[in-house]
Amino acid sequence: MTRQAGTAEDVREDDTPVLVERDGAVTILTLNRPDRRNAINRAMRKALKKELWRADADDEVNVVVLTGAGTSFCAGVDLPEALSGPPPAAEGPTPTHVLRGISKPVIAAVNGPCYTGGYELAVNCSFIFASERAEFADTHAQIGLLNGWGGSAVLPRMIGLPAAIQFILSGEPIDGATAARIGLANEVVPHDDLLDRSVAVAQRIAVGHPGAIRRMLRLLKEGAGTSLAHALALESEAAATYRADGADIGARYAKRRAQSD
């Protein structure tokens, strides 16, 4: 099956702010306000958190892919709505709190412009695949705002402090190829192949042992940015407390051997 990112046939004309599709053990979440470049309003924030929590609680889901409808990934927060209503703090956890907190990998399939709050969504996913039409920018400082969804904390750990300073303070957009070169995106993918590639990698992860995948993801996230000694201690603790099933390991190993022959 060929999936095309952001084509008209993928976009349902309804008021659902986040579309949900299942492909085996993979859930695909699509931000669905294409006429507003998927700007994040209150309804979308609520729906996105709900669907992330739902995927995390579903034992049949192992990986999530997050993308955008239409020609954009996400233009950021719907600023006119945000400036006219109650502060987002009244809504509880932010979507990026949820992205960082859930136990399953989330792949951002960035199919177009990914700005400000949208960029913060993407960098709080487990990793990013970028379409050749992707464009990343952070305009918070340019318009008088600060990062509030983790961007200033996460980005330097991804691309280094000097590059993060330039990106966040200048507001200058970078394309998908540049994002991949500096380590913001894992890959830049031909636009029409973006969802196929993202779902294929998600499926590759999803066939792994669910418990081991979740524990390894937690170990990687907890060890990132710490000292080597602390990361090694976390690994030793995980190895001592993780309960492996020998029969299951043997069966999985035999299956992989048979597939590789």
HELIX and SHEET records of a PDB file:
HELIX    1   1 ALA A    8  ASP A   10  5                                   3    
HELIX    2   2 PRO A   34  ARG A   36  5                                   3    
HELIX    3   3 ARG A   42  ALA A   57  1                                  16    
HELIX    4   4 LEU A   79  SER A   84  1                                   6    
HELIX    5   5 PRO A   88  GLU A   91  5                                   4    
HELIX    6   6 PRO A   95  GLY A  101  1                                   7    
HELIX    7   7 GLY A  117  VAL A  123  1                                   7    
HELIX    8   8 HIS A  140  ILE A  143  1                                   4    
HELIX    9   9 GLY A  151  ILE A  159  1                                   9    
HELIX   10  10 LEU A  161  SER A  170  1                                  10    
HELIX   11  11 GLY A  176  ILE A  182  1                                   7    
HELIX   12  12 HIS A  191  ASP A  193  5                                   3    
HELIX   13  13 LEU A  194  ALA A  206  1                                  13    
HELIX   14  14 PRO A  210  GLY A  223  1                                  14    
HELIX   15  15 LEU A  228  THR A  241  1                                  14    
HELIX   16  16 GLY A  246  SER A  260  1                                  15    
SHEET    1   A 6 VAL A  18  ASP A  23  0                                        
SHEET    2   A 6 VAL A  26  LEU A  31 -1                                        
SHEET    3   A 6 VAL A  63  GLY A  68  1                                        
SHEET    4   A 6 VAL A 106  VAL A 110  1                                        
SHEET    5   A 6 PHE A 127  SER A 131  1                                        
SHEET    6   A 6 GLU A 187  VAL A 189  1                                        
SHEET    1   B 3 PRO A 113  TYR A 115  0                                        
SHEET    2   B 3 GLU A 135  ALA A 137  1                                        
SHEET    3   B 3 ILE A 174  ASP A 175 -1                                        
END                                                                             
